[in-house]
């Protein structure tokens, strides 16, 4: 779990740089699911996030991409509906935060030197936007 509280602000560590989510809906889904995997407290959520990403990428991780194309699964009614429902179950309470004590200098240094740090409330707003995009996208199959 990579979630922390420092100076009363909740942070999570992004799995990859946040701007990568802006390229396409597939990228937004993929990198958000990686963030969930890296930060959520429940093992079931981790496994589900990986399952959705595996179908989206044919099991090819970002670090292994060369000539890469996402699968067409975001045009599959069943996948999109299942993803939409699953995302709707994720709640802020599914993320547990550990406070960083001022006395714990090494922990604080490691965590705050990371380039992929984001305030949880900002990340959550992006997550809510993605849930709405997926929900709207699922309606296009009706």
Number of C-alpha atoms within 10 A of each C-alpha: 16 19 23 23 17 15 9 9 12 18 23 25 23 24 18 16 13 16 10 13 18 11 9 10 14 20 16 19 23 23 22 24 23 19 21 25 22 18 24 23 18 14 10 11 20 18 12 16 23 18 13 21 22 15 16 21 19 13 13 16 11 13 6 9 10 8 5 10 12 15 13 11 16 20 13 11 16 13 16 20 18 13 20 20 14 15 20 13 10 14 10 11 9 14 19 17 21 14 15 16 12 11 8 9 11 9 12 16 10 9 19 14 9 11 11 14 20 17 16 20 14 11 18 13 11 15 19 13 12 19 19 15 14 20 18 12 17 21 11 9 12 5
